[in-house]
Amino acid sequence: MHDLVIFDCDGVLVDSEPLSNQVMVANLARHGLSLTADECHRIFTGKTMPEVQDIARDLGADLPANWIAEFDAETDAHLRQGVPLVPGVLELLNLLDERGVPFCVASNGGPDKMRVTLGQNGLWDRFKDVMFSAYTLGVGKPDPTMFLTAVKHFGASRPVVIEDSASGVTAAIRANMRCLAYAPHGGGEKLADLGAEVFTDMAQVPGLLRI
């Protein structure tokens, strides 16, 4: 049995990505870069904010020096209006607790954002002390450092990662970890090609973990 489950946050624990994507589209349009929601999702999902900033500028956006702080503030304001948990996540976390399997979160997003999204759903207390972020570590996915740091913290030998982005899957594979990729709306072929085991419903995870 696995001795650590590492969750991504956005799109895996909380269904925040559609809203964040809408904020990104509107923000970049104000700064001279017009993208559709699908284009924005394809180009930026799974990237760190410095990477997003660099790519957006390369595509023609005229971003101010404080753009990351600006975007984070806009996103947090929208997220505070309400973001749901991914269906089945609460039941999965409760089952992991029952089986005594530790879990944590590892995200390219910042702790402040996770406090907003996890806090309003009652999960902050379950993750606040086992939170690994690109903002605090200084390096994000697809670099494997975040996952390796989490494993070292727990002293785990059989970790499993649950992700939904190409950068997250790549980081897990580079860390030589089993990766389950959540693709509820299709499009899991690319994640499977990267080495993940694709699933479409959180109710499938207990069977995949054999718990």
C-alpha positions as CSV (number, residue, x, y, z in Angstrom):
1,M,0.0,0.0,0.0
2,H,1.1,3.6,-0.7
3,D,2.4,5.4,2.4
4,L,1.8,9.0,1.1
5,V,-0.7,10.6,-1.3
6,I,0.4,13.9,-2.8
7,F,-2.5,16.0,-4.1
8,D,-2.3,18.8,-6.5
9,C,-4.7,21.6,-5.4
10,D,-6.4,23.4,-8.3
11,G,-8.4,21.0,-10.4
12,V,-7.8,18.1,-8.0
13,L,-8.9,19.2,-4.6
14,V,-10.9,22.2,-5.6
15,D,-12.6,23.0,-8.9
16,S,-11.0,26.4,-9.2
17,E,-9.4,26.3,-12.6
18,P,-12.4,27.4,-14.7
19,L,-12.8,30.5,-12.5
20,S,-9.1,31.3,-12.5
21,N,-9.0,30.8,-16.3
22,Q,-11.8,33.3,-16.7
23,V,-9.9,35.9,-14.6
24,M,-6.8,35.2,-16.7
25,V,-8.6,35.8,-20.0
26,A,-10.1,39.1,-18.8
27,N,-6.8,40.3,-17.2
28,L,-4.6,39.6,-20.2
29,A,-7.2,41.2,-22.5
30,R,-6.8,44.4,-20.5
31,H,-3.0,44.2,-21.1
32,G,-3.3,43.7,-24.8
33,L,-3.4,40.0,-25.2
34,S,-6.7,38.4,-26.4
35,L,-7.1,34.7,-25.9
36,T,-10.0,32.4,-25.7
37,A,-10.7,30.4,-22.6
38,D,-9.5,27.2,-24.3
39,E,-6.3,28.9,-25.5
40,C,-5.6,30.2,-22.1
41,H,-6.2,26.9,-20.5
42,R,-4.0,25.1,-23.0
43,I,-1.1,27.6,-22.8
44,F,-1.0,28.3,-19.1
45,T,-2.5,25.4,-17.0
46,G,0.1,23.9,-14.7
47,K,2.7,26.7,-15.2
48,T,4.1,28.7,-12.4
49,M,3.2,32.4,-12.3
50,P,6.6,33.6,-13.4
51,E,6.4,31.2,-16.3
52,V,2.9,32.5,-17.1
53,Q,4.2,36.1,-17.0
54,D,7.1,35.3,-19.3
55,I,4.9,33.4,-21.8
56,A,2.2,36.1,-21.8
57,R,4.8,38.8,-22.5
58,D,6.3,36.8,-25.3
59,L,2.8,36.6,-26.8
60,G,2.5,40.3,-26.7
61,A,1.0,41.2,-23.3
62,D,2.2,44.5,-21.9
63,L,2.4,43.4,-18.2
64,P,3.4,45.8,-15.4
65,A,6.2,44.9,-13.0
66,N,3.7,44.0,-10.3
67,W,1.6,41.9,-12.6
68,I,1.8,38.6,-10.6
69,A,0.6,40.4,-7.4
70,E,-2.2,42.1,-9.4
71,F,-3.4,38.8,-10.9
72,D,-3.2,37.0,-7.6
73,A,-5.3,39.7,-5.9
74,E,-7.9,39.6,-8.7
75,T,-8.1,35.8,-8.6
76,D,-8.4,35.7,-4.8
77,A,-11.2,38.2,-4.9
78,H,-13.2,36.0,-7.3
79,L,-12.3,32.7,-5.4
80,R,-13.6,34.2,-2.2
81,Q,-17.0,34.3,-3.8
82,G,-17.1,30.6,-3.7
83,V,-15.3,27.6,-5.3
84,P,-16.5,24.0,-4.9
85,L,-14.5,20.9,-3.9
86,V,-13.9,18.4,-6.7
87,P,-16.7,15.8,-6.3
88,G,-15.6,12.9,-4.2
89,V,-12.5,14.5,-2.7
90,L,-13.9,14.8,0.8
91,E,-14.9,11.1,0.8
92,L,-11.5,10.1,-0.4
93,L,-9.7,12.2,2.3
94,N,-11.9,10.6,4.9
95,L,-11.1,7.2,3.7
96,L,-7.3,7.9,3.7
97,D,-7.7,9.1,7.3
98,E,-9.5,5.9,8.2
99,R,-6.8,3.7,6.6
100,G,-4.0,5.8,8.2
101,V,-2.5,6.9,4.9
102,P,-0.9,10.3,5.2
103,F,-1.6,13.0,2.5
104,C,-0.4,16.4,1.6
105,V,-0.8,19.1,-1.1
106,A,1.9,20.2,-3.6
107,S,1.0,23.1,-5.8
108,N,2.5,25.7,-8.1
109,G,0.0,28.1,-6.5
110,G,0.7,30.1,-3.4
111,P,-0.2,29.4,0.2
112,D,-2.5,32.5,0.3
113,K,-4.5,31.2,-2.6
114,M,-4.8,27.7,-1.0
115,R,-5.9,29.3,2.3
116,V,-8.8,30.9,0.3
117,T,-9.8,27.8,-1.7
118,L,-9.2,25.2,1.0
119,G,-10.3,27.4,3.8
120,Q,-13.8,27.9,2.5
121,N,-14.3,24.2,2.0
122,G,-13.1,23.1,5.5
123,L,-9.8,21.6,4.3
124,W,-7.3,24.2,5.4
125,D,-6.8,22.6,8.8
126,R,-6.1,19.2,7.1
127,F,-3.5,20.6,4.8
128,K,-2.0,23.8,6.4
129,D,0.9,21.9,8.0
130,V,1.6,19.6,5.0
131,M,1.6,22.2,2.2
132,F,4.3,22.4,-0.4
133,S,4.2,25.4,-2.8
134,A,6.3,26.7,-5.6
135,Y,6.0,30.1,-4.0
136,T,7.8,29.0,-0.8
137,L,10.2,26.4,-2.4
138,G,11.3,28.7,-5.2
139,V,10.8,26.0,-7.8
140,G,7.7,24.5,-9.3
141,K,6.5,21.7,-11.5
142,P,7.6,20.2,-13.9
143,D,10.7,20.3,-11.7
144,P,10.4,17.3,-9.3
145,T,11.8,19.1,-6.2
146,M,8.3,19.8,-4.7
147,F,7.4,16.1,-4.7
148,L,10.8,15.0,-3.5
149,T,10.6,17.5,-0.6
150,A,7.2,16.1,0.4
151,V,8.5,12.6,0.4
152,K,11.5,13.5,2.5
153,H,9.3,15.3,5.0
154,F,7.2,12.2,5.5
155,G,9.9,9.7,5.2
156,A,7.8,7.9,2.6
157,S,9.0,5.1,0.4
158,R,5.8,4.4,-1.7
159,P,4.3,7.8,-2.6
160,V,1.6,8.4,-5.2
161,V,0.8,11.7,-6.9
162,I,-2.6,12.8,-8.0
163,E,-2.4,15.4,-10.7
164,D,-4.3,17.0,-13.6
165,S,-1.7,18.8,-15.7
166,A,1.1,17.9,-17.9
167,S,3.6,19.8,-15.8
168,G,2.5,17.9,-12.7
169,V,2.6,14.5,-14.3
170,T,6.0,15.3,-15.7
171,A,7.3,16.3,-12.3
172,A,6.0,13.0,-10.8
173,I,7.5,10.9,-13.5
174,R,10.8,12.8,-13.1
175,A,10.7,12.0,-9.4
176,N,10.1,8.3,-10.2
177,M,6.7,8.3,-8.5
178,R,3.4,6.7,-9.6
179,C,1.1,9.3,-10.9
180,L,-2.7,9.2,-11.2
181,A,-4.1,11.8,-13.6
182,Y,-7.6,13.2,-13.1
183,A,-9.2,14.0,-16.4
184,P,-13.0,14.2,-15.8
185,H,-13.7,16.0,-19.0
186,G,-11.6,14.0,-21.4
187,G,-8.2,14.9,-22.8
188,G,-6.3,12.4,-20.7
189,E,-4.5,10.9,-23.7
190,K,-1.6,13.4,-23.4
191,L,-1.3,12.7,-19.6
192,A,-1.2,9.0,-20.3
193,D,1.5,9.5,-22.9
194,L,3.5,11.2,-20.3
195,G,3.3,8.2,-18.0
196,A,0.2,8.7,-15.8
197,E,-2.6,6.4,-15.1
198,V,-5.7,8.3,-16.1
199,F,-9.0,8.3,-14.2
200,T,-12.2,10.3,-14.5
201,D,-13.9,10.1,-11.1
202,M,-12.5,10.4,-7.6
203,A,-14.5,7.3,-6.6
204,Q,-12.1,5.3,-8.7
205,V,-9.1,6.3,-6.6
206,P,-9.6,3.8,-3.7
207,G,-9.6,0.9,-6.1
208,L,-6.5,2.3,-7.8
209,L,-4.7,2.6,-4.5
210,R,-6.1,-0.7,-3.3
211,I,-7.5,0.7,-0.1
